[in-house]
Amino acid sequence: MTVSSELEAHIVRLYHVEKWRCGTIARQLNVHRDTVRRVLAQSGLPRIGPVRRSMIDPYLPFILQTLKKFPTLTASRLHAMVRERGYQGAQSQFRHQIALHRPRPAAEAFLRLRTLPGEQGQVDWGHFGHLQIGRARRPLMGFVMVLSYSRAIYLRFFLDARMENFLRGHVGAFETWDALPRVLLYDNLKSAVLERQGDAIRFHPTLLAVAAHYRFEPRPVAVARGNEKGRVERAIRYVRDSFFAARTFSDLADLNTQAAHWCHEQAANRPWPEDTSMRVRDALASEQPRLLRLPANPFATEEVVAVKAGKTPYVRFDLNDYSIPHTHVRRTLTVRASSNLVRVFDGVAVIASHARSYDRKVQVELPEHIEALVAVKREARQHRGVNSLTRAVPVCRDLLVQAAERGDNIGSLSAALLRLLDRYGAADLELAVKEALAAGVPHPNAVRLALERRRTARGSPPPVALVLPEHVRRKDTPVRPHRLDSYDQLSKGAKDDEQAQS
């Protein structure tokens, strides 16, 4: 328990002046009696009254000498060492005694750090829980950059803290301010520092490339010295308390829109710590001429991954499958992904472009990719129908398996179920399939009857098929009437033949 200096003085006064016992002091001040004993032992004043000898007293010189050399040695290890030397006391009491005699580190004082305008910025990640996107549970990470002089804050949220999003945060901050500081301070995170042995530091090569492109100096703080980047630590705490607490948002894009507005309004209008008569917005305006200018082109922040296309026309990227033309299967391709777009390259040619999905186990398709494959392979049509059906209503897989065991035609069954899916929707079809399976009738007719019972119970109108059958559409085909004079010519020709024979 951490005890303030005022409480320590109060404990010492009650013991030495008022002659209260340790138990009385502990009850009246609502602290543990071991805390009272520790404060009295560290005060340097003699104890009042006779001091009872303890079993640990003969071993105190050895214990103090060991703690002086190894101040963080655990009490359990010390207990084992003194037991080997003859100590017979219990470990619980020994722990209390060690707490009284363990040396406490001296309080460390810190100087207030001041920076010049445009000289320094500080960067860090903050973890803000998780987002559930479909079947994927993604970590919600907040990228925060602070200008040390003006205290201007840049905030943007991502779904992970990988290197690509780390770079996107940098580029976004630089473009928001239309400038950047000369030095950026980092914690010893893997996106910045790969290895560190004392003053020997091996930076991440991608971070060095970004620093060279924008001409700033990356500088990691000392190990376990978070105070050296205290401005960004306080900024993250400010973001948690003033922005994220009780915040509602529909998706990541909405959250980032709100974050940008908050940075431009509330965060920019807060008082400047160096002069409360000014605002952070005013300090940023005075710092702006001292910042570095941006290069003509931004740094590329796309993810570049080599992927292997298998027998099916898909490539796997970030937990999802993206379709490609069937002519490019069984090749090594390249995926270049931004925060909202996934492009697939074969060499330098773009063969597919998709909106990025942050769900998991999703097949993102372009219709022309699948239609081209189906046109080439007729047998793919049945498998395509089964795949579409089971992806929309997974329980249909059980119905098709049971139907196959009975010897039914899977192609016709899946086609019938797909028509029911188009007419009634996935939710109603799933309930109807479960009802048919429970009745032991794995057939579309049982499913159709269950759907009709549910529709009648709700009082809904019958569903209308969007596409009419072929024989119904042929009924409405316009028929061009044939000229009747052609029949007269045929009958005239027949009469001439009869006269010629006679």
C-alpha positions as CSV (number, residue, x, y, z in Angstrom):
1,M,0.0,0.0,0.0
2,T,1.3,3.4,-1.0
3,V,1.3,5.9,1.9
4,S,1.4,9.6,1.5
5,S,3.9,11.8,3.4
6,E,1.1,13.4,5.4
7,L,-0.2,10.0,6.5
8,E,3.3,8.9,7.5
9,A,3.8,12.0,9.6
10,H,0.4,11.4,11.2
11,I,1.2,7.8,12.1
12,V,4.6,8.8,13.6
13,R,3.0,11.5,15.7
14,L,0.2,9.3,17.1
15,Y,2.7,6.6,18.0
16,H,5.5,8.8,19.5
17,V,3.5,11.7,20.9
18,E,0.1,10.3,21.7
19,K,1.5,6.9,22.7
20,W,-1.1,5.0,20.6
21,R,-0.5,1.3,19.9
22,C,0.0,0.1,16.4
23,G,-3.4,-1.7,16.4
24,T,-5.2,1.4,17.6
25,I,-3.6,3.5,14.9
26,A,-4.5,1.0,12.2
27,R,-8.1,0.9,13.2
28,Q,-8.6,4.6,13.6
29,L,-6.8,5.5,10.3
30,N,-8.3,2.5,8.4
31,V,-4.9,1.1,7.3
32,H,-3.3,-2.3,7.8
33,R,-1.3,-2.7,10.9
34,D,1.7,-4.0,8.8
35,T,1.6,-0.6,7.0
36,V,1.8,1.1,10.4
37,R,4.7,-1.1,11.5
38,R,6.5,-0.4,8.2
39,V,6.1,3.3,8.5
40,L,7.4,3.3,12.1
41,A,10.4,1.0,11.1
42,Q,11.3,3.4,8.2
43,S,11.0,6.5,10.4
44,G,14.3,5.9,12.1
45,L,12.9,6.6,15.6
46,P,13.2,4.0,18.4
47,R,10.2,1.9,19.3
48,I,8.3,2.7,22.5
49,G,8.3,0.0,25.3
50,P,9.9,-3.4,25.3
51,V,10.7,-4.8,21.9
52,R,9.8,-8.5,21.5
53,R,12.4,-10.6,19.9
54,S,11.4,-12.3,16.7
55,M,12.6,-15.6,15.1
56,I,13.9,-13.6,12.2
57,D,16.3,-11.4,14.2
58,P,19.3,-13.7,14.0
59,Y,19.0,-13.7,10.2
60,L,18.4,-10.0,9.7
61,P,22.1,-9.2,8.8
62,F,22.0,-11.8,6.1
63,I,18.6,-10.7,4.8
64,L,19.6,-7.0,4.7
65,Q,22.8,-7.8,3.0
66,T,21.1,-9.9,0.4
67,L,18.3,-7.3,-0.2
68,K,21.0,-4.6,-0.6
69,K,22.6,-6.6,-3.4
70,F,19.3,-7.9,-4.9
71,P,16.5,-5.5,-3.9
72,T,13.9,-7.2,-6.1
73,L,14.5,-10.7,-4.8
74,T,11.1,-12.3,-3.9
75,A,10.2,-13.1,-0.3
76,S,9.5,-16.8,-1.1
77,R,13.1,-17.1,-2.4
78,L,14.5,-15.4,0.7
79,H,12.4,-17.7,2.9
80,A,13.9,-20.7,1.2
81,M,17.4,-19.3,1.7
82,V,17.0,-18.6,5.4
83,R,15.3,-22.0,6.0
84,E,18.5,-23.6,4.7
85,R,20.3,-21.6,7.4
86,G,18.1,-22.8,10.2
87,Y,15.0,-20.5,10.2
88,Q,11.9,-22.3,11.4
89,G,9.2,-19.7,11.0
90,A,6.2,-19.8,8.7
91,Q,6.3,-18.2,5.3
92,S,3.4,-15.9,5.8
93,Q,4.9,-14.2,8.9
94,F,8.3,-14.1,7.1
95,R,6.6,-12.1,4.2
96,H,5.3,-9.5,6.6
97,Q,8.8,-9.1,8.2
98,I,10.5,-8.8,4.8
99,A,8.0,-6.0,3.8
100,L,9.2,-4.0,6.8
101,H,12.9,-4.4,5.9
102,R,12.9,-4.3,2.1
103,P,14.7,-1.1,0.9
104,R,12.4,1.3,-0.9
105,P,13.7,3.1,-4.1
106,A,14.2,6.8,-3.6
107,A,11.6,9.1,-5.3
108,E,12.8,10.3,-8.6
109,A,12.3,13.9,-9.7
110,F,11.7,15.0,-13.3
111,L,12.4,18.2,-15.1
112,R,9.7,19.8,-17.2
113,L,10.6,19.2,-20.8
114,R,10.3,22.2,-23.2
115,T,10.6,22.0,-26.9
116,L,11.1,24.6,-29.7
117,P,8.3,25.2,-32.2
118,G,8.3,22.7,-35.0
119,E,11.1,20.6,-33.4
120,Q,9.3,17.5,-32.0
121,G,6.3,15.3,-32.3
122,Q,5.4,12.2,-30.3
123,V,3.6,9.0,-31.6
124,D,1.9,6.1,-29.9
125,W,-0.9,3.6,-30.2
126,G,-3.9,3.3,-27.8
127,H,-6.1,0.2,-27.5
128,F,-9.8,0.9,-27.4
129,G,-11.4,-2.5,-27.2
130,H,-12.7,-4.6,-30.1
131,L,-15.2,-4.3,-33.0
132,Q,-17.3,-7.2,-34.1
133,I,-17.6,-7.1,-37.9
134,G,-19.6,-10.0,-39.1
135,R,-17.8,-13.1,-37.8
136,A,-14.6,-11.3,-37.2
137,R,-13.6,-9.7,-33.9
138,R,-11.0,-7.0,-34.8
139,P,-9.0,-4.9,-32.3
140,L,-9.8,-1.2,-32.3
141,M,-6.5,0.7,-32.2
142,G,-6.2,4.5,-32.0
143,F,-3.1,6.1,-33.7
144,V,-2.2,9.4,-31.9
145,M,0.4,11.9,-33.0
146,V,1.0,15.1,-30.9
147,L,3.1,18.2,-31.8
148,S,5.1,18.7,-28.6
149,Y,5.1,22.5,-28.7
150,S,1.5,23.3,-29.7
151,R,-0.1,20.1,-28.3
152,A,-2.1,19.7,-31.5
153,I,-3.5,16.2,-31.7
154,Y,-4.1,13.9,-34.7
155,L,-6.3,10.9,-34.0
156,R,-7.3,8.1,-36.4
157,F,-8.7,4.6,-35.6
158,F,-7.6,1.3,-37.3
159,L,-8.5,-2.3,-37.0
160,D,-5.0,-3.4,-36.1
161,A,-1.6,-1.9,-35.3
162,R,0.3,-3.4,-38.2
163,M,3.0,-1.6,-40.1
164,E,0.8,-0.5,-42.9
165,N,-1.7,1.2,-40.6
166,F,1.2,2.7,-38.7
167,L,2.4,4.4,-41.9
168,R,-1.2,5.5,-42.8
169,G,-1.4,7.2,-39.5
170,H,1.9,9.1,-40.2
171,V,0.8,10.1,-43.7
172,G,-2.7,11.2,-42.5
173,A,-1.2,13.4,-39.7
174,F,1.3,15.0,-42.1
175,E,-1.4,15.8,-44.6
176,T,-3.8,17.1,-42.0
177,W,-1.2,19.6,-40.8
178,D,0.3,20.1,-44.3
179,A,3.7,19.8,-42.5
180,L,5.6,17.7,-40.0
181,P,8.1,18.1,-37.1
182,R,11.8,17.5,-37.4
183,V,11.9,14.8,-34.8
184,L,9.4,12.1,-33.9
185,L,9.6,10.2,-30.6
186,Y,8.5,6.6,-30.4
187,D,8.1,4.0,-27.7
188,N,10.1,0.8,-28.3
189,L,7.3,-0.8,-30.3
190,K,8.1,-3.3,-33.0
191,S,6.8,-1.0,-35.8
192,A,9.7,1.4,-34.9
193,V,12.5,-0.6,-33.2
194,L,13.3,-4.2,-34.2
195,E,16.1,-4.7,-31.7
196,R,17.8,-2.7,-29.0
197,Q,20.9,-3.4,-26.9
198,G,21.6,-0.3,-24.8
199,D,22.3,2.6,-27.2
200,A,22.6,0.2,-30.2
201,I,19.3,0.5,-32.0
202,R,18.1,-1.3,-35.1
203,F,15.2,0.6,-36.6
204,H,12.5,-1.0,-38.7
205,P,13.6,-0.5,-42.4
206,T,10.2,0.7,-43.5
207,L,10.2,3.4,-40.8
208,L,13.6,4.5,-42.0
209,A,12.3,4.7,-45.6
210,V,9.4,6.9,-44.4
211,A,11.8,9.1,-42.4
212,A,14.0,9.5,-45.5
213,H,11.0,10.3,-47.7
214,Y,9.7,13.0,-45.3
215,R,13.1,14.0,-43.9
216,F,12.4,13.6,-40.2
217,E,14.5,11.9,-37.5
218,P,13.0,8.9,-35.8
219,R,14.1,8.8,-32.1
220,P,13.0,6.1,-29.6
221,V,12.8,7.0,-25.9
222,A,14.8,5.2,-23.3
223,V,13.6,1.8,-22.1
224,A,10.9,2.1,-19.4
225,R,11.0,5.9,-19.7
226,G,7.4,6.7,-20.7
227,N,7.8,10.2,-19.1
228,E,10.0,11.2,-22.1
229,K,6.9,11.0,-24.3
230,G,4.4,12.2,-21.7
231,R,2.6,14.5,-24.1
232,V,1.3,11.7,-26.2
233,E,0.5,9.6,-23.1
234,R,-1.6,12.4,-21.7
235,A,-3.2,12.9,-25.2
236,I,-4.3,9.3,-25.3
237,R,-5.8,9.6,-21.8
238,Y,-7.5,12.8,-23.0
239,V,-8.9,10.9,-26.0
240,R,-10.3,8.2,-23.7
241,D,-12.0,10.6,-21.3
242,S,-13.1,13.4,-23.6
243,F,-13.8,11.7,-26.9
244,F,-14.2,7.9,-26.7
245,A,-16.1,7.6,-23.4
246,A,-19.8,6.9,-24.1
247,R,-19.2,7.5,-27.9
248,T,-21.7,5.8,-30.3
249,F,-20.8,5.2,-33.9
250,S,-22.1,3.0,-36.8
251,D,-18.8,1.8,-38.2
252,L,-15.1,2.6,-38.4
253,A,-15.6,5.3,-41.1
254,D,-18.2,7.1,-38.9
255,L,-15.8,6.9,-35.9
256,N,-13.0,8.4,-37.8
257,T,-15.2,11.2,-39.1
258,Q,-16.2,12.0,-35.6
259,A,-12.5,11.8,-34.5
260,A,-11.4,14.3,-37.2
261,H,-14.2,16.8,-36.2
262,W,-13.2,16.4,-32.5
263,C,-9.5,17.1,-33.2
264,H,-10.4,20.2,-35.3
265,E,-12.9,21.6,-32.8
266,Q,-12.8,20.5,-29.1
267,A,-9.2,19.4,-29.0
268,A,-8.0,22.5,-30.9
269,N,-10.0,24.9,-28.8
270,R,-8.7,23.7,-25.4
271,P,-6.4,26.1,-23.5
272,W,-2.7,25.9,-24.4
273,P,-0.7,24.6,-21.3
274,E,2.1,27.1,-21.8
275,D,-0.2,30.1,-21.8
276,T,-3.8,29.6,-20.9
277,S,-4.8,32.9,-22.5
278,M,-4.1,31.1,-25.9
279,R,-5.7,28.1,-27.5
280,V,-4.0,25.1,-29.0
281,R,-5.3,26.3,-32.4
282,D,-3.4,29.6,-31.9
283,A,-0.2,27.8,-30.8
284,L,-0.4,25.6,-33.9
285,A,-0.7,28.6,-36.2
286,S,2.4,30.1,-34.6
287,E,4.2,26.7,-35.0
288,Q,3.2,26.1,-38.6
289,P,6.0,28.2,-40.2
290,R,8.6,26.3,-38.3
291,L,7.5,22.8,-39.4
292,L,9.0,20.9,-42.3
293,R,7.2,21.1,-45.7
294,L,5.8,18.0,-47.3
295,P,7.3,16.4,-50.4
296,A,5.5,16.5,-53.7
297,N,4.2,12.9,-53.5
298,P,3.0,10.9,-50.4
299,F,4.6,7.7,-49.2
300,A,3.0,4.5,-50.5
301,T,1.1,2.8,-47.7
302,E,-0.4,-0.2,-49.5
303,E,0.1,-3.7,-48.2
304,V,1.9,-5.8,-50.8
305,V,1.6,-9.6,-50.3
306,A,2.5,-12.5,-52.6
307,V,-0.3,-15.0,-52.7
308,K,-0.7,-18.4,-54.3
309,A,-3.9,-19.1,-56.3
310,G,-5.0,-22.7,-56.1
311,K,-7.5,-24.7,-58.3
312,T,-10.4,-22.4,-57.5
313,P,-10.5,-18.8,-58.8
314,Y,-9.8,-17.2,-55.5
315,V,-6.9,-15.7,-53.5
316,R,-6.8,-15.6,-49.7
317,F,-6.0,-12.2,-48.1
318,D,-6.7,-11.1,-44.5
319,L,-9.1,-14.0,-43.6
320,N,-11.2,-13.6,-46.8
321,D,-11.2,-15.0,-50.4
322,Y,-11.3,-12.6,-53.4
323,S,-12.2,-13.8,-56.8
324,I,-9.9,-13.7,-59.8
325,P,-10.3,-14.7,-63.5
326,H,-10.2,-18.5,-63.9
327,T,-7.4,-18.1,-66.4
328,H,-5.0,-17.1,-63.6
329,V,-5.4,-20.1,-61.3
330,R,-2.3,-22.0,-60.0
331,R,-0.1,-19.0,-60.2
332,T,1.7,-16.7,-57.7
333,L,0.0,-13.4,-57.8
334,T,0.5,-10.1,-55.9
335,V,-2.1,-8.4,-53.7
336,R,-1.9,-4.7,-53.1
337,A,-4.4,-3.6,-50.5
338,S,-5.3,-0.1,-49.1
339,S,-7.6,0.5,-46.2
340,N,-10.7,0.1,-48.5
341,L,-9.6,-1.5,-51.8
342,V,-7.9,-4.9,-52.6
343,R,-6.3,-5.2,-56.1
344,V,-4.8,-8.4,-57.5
345,F,-1.9,-8.2,-59.9
346,D,-0.4,-10.7,-62.3
347,G,3.0,-9.0,-62.9
348,V,2.1,-5.4,-63.6
349,A,-1.4,-6.1,-64.9
350,V,-4.4,-5.6,-62.6
351,I,-6.6,-8.7,-63.0
352,A,-9.1,-8.0,-60.2
353,S,-10.2,-5.1,-58.0
354,H,-12.5,-5.5,-54.9
355,A,-13.8,-3.5,-52.0
356,R,-12.0,-4.7,-48.9
357,S,-13.9,-6.8,-46.4
358,Y,-12.9,-6.9,-42.7
359,D,-15.2,-9.9,-42.0
360,R,-13.7,-13.4,-42.0
361,K,-14.4,-16.4,-44.2
362,V,-16.2,-14.3,-46.8
363,Q,-16.0,-14.9,-50.5
364,V,-15.8,-11.5,-52.3
365,E,-16.7,-12.0,-55.9
366,L,-17.1,-10.3,-59.2
367,P,-20.0,-11.9,-61.2
368,E,-18.0,-11.9,-64.4
369,H,-15.3,-14.0,-62.9
370,I,-17.7,-16.8,-61.9
371,E,-19.9,-16.5,-65.0
372,A,-16.8,-17.0,-67.2
373,L,-15.9,-20.1,-65.4
374,V,-19.4,-21.5,-65.5
375,A,-19.6,-20.9,-69.2
376,V,-16.4,-22.9,-69.7
377,K,-17.3,-25.8,-67.4
378,R,-21.0,-26.8,-67.5
379,E,-20.5,-29.2,-64.6
380,A,-19.6,-26.2,-62.4
381,R,-23.1,-25.0,-62.5
382,Q,-24.4,-27.5,-60.0
383,H,-21.5,-27.0,-57.6
384,R,-22.0,-23.2,-58.0
385,G,-25.7,-23.5,-57.0
386,V,-24.9,-25.7,-54.0
387,N,-22.1,-23.3,-52.9
388,S,-24.4,-20.3,-53.2
389,L,-27.2,-22.1,-51.3
390,T,-25.1,-23.4,-48.4
391,R,-23.4,-20.0,-48.0
392,A,-26.7,-18.2,-47.7
393,V,-28.4,-20.9,-45.6
394,P,-25.8,-23.2,-44.0
395,V,-28.4,-25.7,-42.7
396,C,-29.2,-26.6,-46.3
397,R,-26.0,-28.6,-46.4
398,D,-27.6,-31.2,-43.9
399,L,-30.7,-31.5,-46.1
400,L,-28.6,-32.1,-49.3
401,V,-26.5,-34.7,-47.5
402,Q,-29.6,-36.6,-46.3
403,A,-31.1,-36.3,-49.7
404,A,-28.0,-37.7,-51.4
405,E,-28.1,-40.7,-49.0
406,R,-31.6,-41.4,-50.2
407,G,-30.4,-41.3,-53.9
408,D,-32.2,-38.0,-54.8
409,N,-30.8,-35.7,-57.6
410,I,-28.8,-33.0,-55.9
411,G,-28.9,-30.7,-58.9
412,S,-32.7,-30.5,-59.0
413,L,-33.0,-30.2,-55.3
414,S,-30.5,-27.3,-55.0
415,A,-32.2,-25.6,-57.9
416,A,-35.6,-25.9,-56.2
417,L,-34.2,-24.6,-52.9
418,L,-32.5,-21.7,-54.7
419,R,-35.9,-20.7,-56.1
420,L,-37.4,-20.8,-52.6
421,L,-34.5,-18.7,-51.4
422,D,-35.3,-16.1,-54.0
423,R,-39.0,-16.0,-53.1
424,Y,-39.0,-16.3,-49.3
425,G,-35.6,-15.1,-48.2
426,A,-32.8,-16.7,-46.2
427,A,-34.3,-16.3,-42.7
428,D,-37.6,-18.1,-43.5
429,L,-35.9,-20.7,-45.6
430,E,-33.6,-21.6,-42.7
431,L,-36.5,-22.2,-40.3
432,A,-38.4,-24.2,-42.9
433,V,-35.4,-26.5,-43.7
434,K,-34.9,-27.1,-39.9
435,E,-38.6,-28.0,-39.7
436,A,-38.3,-30.4,-42.7
437,L,-35.2,-32.1,-41.2
438,A,-36.9,-32.4,-37.8
439,A,-39.8,-34.2,-39.6
440,G,-37.4,-36.5,-41.3
441,V,-38.3,-35.4,-44.9
442,P,-35.3,-33.9,-46.6
443,H,-37.1,-32.7,-49.7
444,P,-37.9,-29.3,-51.2
445,N,-41.7,-30.1,-51.1
446,A,-41.6,-30.4,-47.3
447,V,-39.7,-27.2,-47.2
448,R,-42.2,-25.5,-49.4
449,L,-45.1,-26.7,-47.3
450,A,-43.4,-25.4,-44.1
451,L,-42.9,-22.0,-45.8
452,E,-46.5,-21.8,-46.9
453,R,-47.7,-22.7,-43.4
454,R,-45.6,-19.9,-41.9
455,R,-46.8,-17.4,-44.6
456,T,-50.5,-18.3,-44.0
457,A,-50.1,-17.9,-40.3
458,R,-48.7,-14.4,-40.8
459,G,-51.4,-13.5,-43.3
460,S,-48.8,-12.5,-45.9
461,P,-49.6,-12.5,-49.6
462,P,-48.2,-15.3,-51.8
463,P,-44.7,-14.6,-53.0
464,V,-44.4,-13.7,-56.7
465,A,-41.5,-15.2,-58.7
466,L,-39.2,-12.6,-60.1
467,V,-38.5,-14.6,-63.3
468,L,-41.3,-16.4,-65.1
469,P,-40.8,-20.0,-66.3
470,E,-39.8,-20.5,-69.9
471,H,-43.1,-22.1,-71.0
472,V,-45.1,-19.1,-69.5
473,R,-42.9,-16.6,-71.2
474,R,-43.4,-18.3,-74.6
475,K,-47.2,-17.8,-74.2
476,D,-46.8,-14.1,-74.5
477,T,-44.6,-14.3,-77.6
478,P,-46.2,-12.3,-80.5
479,V,-47.2,-14.4,-83.5
480,R,-47.1,-12.9,-87.0
481,P,-50.1,-14.1,-89.1
482,H,-49.3,-15.8,-92.3
483,R,-50.6,-14.5,-95.7
484,L,-53.6,-16.5,-96.8
485,D,-53.1,-16.0,-100.6
486,S,-50.2,-18.5,-100.4
487,Y,-52.8,-21.2,-99.7
488,D,-54.7,-20.2,-102.9
489,Q,-51.6,-20.6,-104.9
490,L,-51.1,-24.1,-103.5
491,S,-54.6,-25.1,-104.3
492,K,-54.4,-23.7,-107.8
493,G,-51.2,-25.7,-108.4
494,A,-52.9,-28.9,-107.3
495,K,-55.8,-28.3,-109.8
496,D,-53.4,-27.8,-112.7
497,D,-51.7,-31.1,-111.8
498,E,-55.1,-32.9,-111.9
499,Q,-56.0,-31.5,-115.3
500,A,-52.6,-32.4,-116.7
501,Q,-53.1,-36.0,-115.6
502,S,-56.5,-36.3,-117.1
